[in-house]
């Protein structure tokens, strides 16, 4: 089972979740200061506290490739020229810029 999701309220990121792992790809790393990608072992670390992307680069690479291919296929099927998470940025960005404590 694979679940793909996008989050674009406080940050811009895609994720790919399998039965055992979750990969998060950040699209706004300059703004949030997050790492470009994070990988979590959902069996050993269900609260997603320990990023294992550096420890398991082959798995992170494979999941990133799969997720990016899915994104590219969807964009092509929808006739979209660019990833909307990159083009639009987080919807709450202006709120955060005006009130960083929000």
Secondary structure, DSSP 8 states (H G I E B T S, - for coil): --EEEEE-SSS-EEEEE-SSEEEEEES-HHHH---SEEEEETTT-TT--S--TTT-HHHHHHHHHHHHHHHHHHHHHHT-SS-HHHHH--TTHHHHHH-TT-
